[in-house]
């Protein structure tokens, strides 16, 4: 599964007063795909912070869940994240 779009960063404060950071890709058709560090794997050297506000292409294993307006894509394993136009 390949997803292309712009990476956004969102910070939220939890009930435990910790700040949590979430990254997502917003596609051109308005869908939001959440990216997690777990999906990148422990050995990944990809820093999602480097891609914030950049157009990227993320490739990995994923699936769609939900119905109607609650339908969303989840990438459970991200194999590659590259800025649009990069082949690396």
C-alpha positions as CSV (number, residue, x, y, z in Angstrom):
1,X,0.0,0.0,0.0
2,X,1.4,3.4,-0.9
3,X,0.1,6.7,0.5
4,X,1.2,10.1,-0.8
5,X,0.5,13.5,0.8
6,X,1.7,16.1,3.2
7,X,3.0,15.1,6.7
8,X,1.5,17.0,9.7
9,X,2.5,16.9,13.3
10,X,0.0,17.2,16.2
11,X,0.8,17.5,19.9
12,X,-1.8,16.7,22.5
13,X,-1.6,16.7,26.3
14,X,-2.8,13.5,27.9
15,X,-4.6,13.1,31.3
16,X,-1.2,12.3,32.8
17,X,0.1,15.8,31.7
18,X,2.5,14.2,29.3
19,X,2.7,15.6,25.8
20,X,2.1,13.1,23.0
21,X,3.2,13.7,19.4
22,X,1.3,12.2,16.5
23,X,2.3,12.3,12.8
24,X,-0.1,11.8,9.9
25,X,-0.2,12.0,6.1
26,X,-3.0,14.0,4.6
27,X,-3.7,12.9,1.0
28,X,-4.9,15.1,-1.8
29,X,-8.4,13.7,-1.5
30,X,-8.5,14.7,2.2
31,X,-7.9,11.4,3.8
32,X,-5.7,11.3,6.9
33,X,-3.4,8.3,7.5
34,X,-1.7,8.1,10.9
35,X,1.9,7.2,11.1
36,X,3.3,5.6,14.2
37,X,6.9,4.9,15.4
38,X,5.8,1.3,16.0
39,X,5.0,1.0,12.3
40,X,8.5,2.2,11.4
41,X,10.2,-0.5,13.5
42,X,12.8,-0.3,16.3
43,X,15.8,-0.3,13.9
44,X,14.4,2.4,11.6
45,X,16.6,5.5,11.2
46,X,13.7,7.5,9.8
47,X,12.9,10.6,11.8
48,X,9.3,11.7,11.0
49,X,10.2,15.2,12.4
50,X,12.4,15.7,9.3
51,X,9.3,15.3,7.0
52,X,6.8,17.7,8.7
53,X,5.1,19.9,6.1
54,X,6.8,18.1,3.3
55,X,5.0,16.1,0.5
56,X,6.0,12.5,0.9
57,X,5.2,9.0,-0.3
58,X,5.0,6.3,2.4
59,X,5.0,2.6,1.4
60,X,4.1,-0.2,3.7
61,X,1.6,-2.8,4.8
62,X,-1.8,-1.4,5.8
63,X,-5.5,-1.8,5.7
64,X,-8.8,0.2,5.9
65,X,-11.1,0.1,8.9
66,X,-14.5,1.7,9.7
67,X,-17.4,2.7,7.6
68,X,-18.7,5.9,6.1
69,X,-17.1,9.0,7.6
70,X,-15.2,7.0,10.2
71,X,-13.4,5.0,7.5
72,X,-9.6,5.4,7.8
73,X,-6.4,3.8,6.6
74,X,-3.9,2.3,9.1
75,X,-0.3,1.6,8.1
76,X,0.8,-1.2,10.4
77,X,4.3,-1.5,8.9
78,X,6.0,1.3,7.1
79,X,8.8,0.1,4.7
80,X,9.8,3.4,3.2
81,X,9.1,7.1,3.6
82,X,10.6,9.5,1.0
83,X,10.0,13.1,0.0
84,X,8.0,13.4,-3.2
85,X,10.4,13.3,-6.1
86,X,13.1,11.4,-4.2
87,X,14.0,7.9,-5.1
88,X,15.8,7.2,-1.9
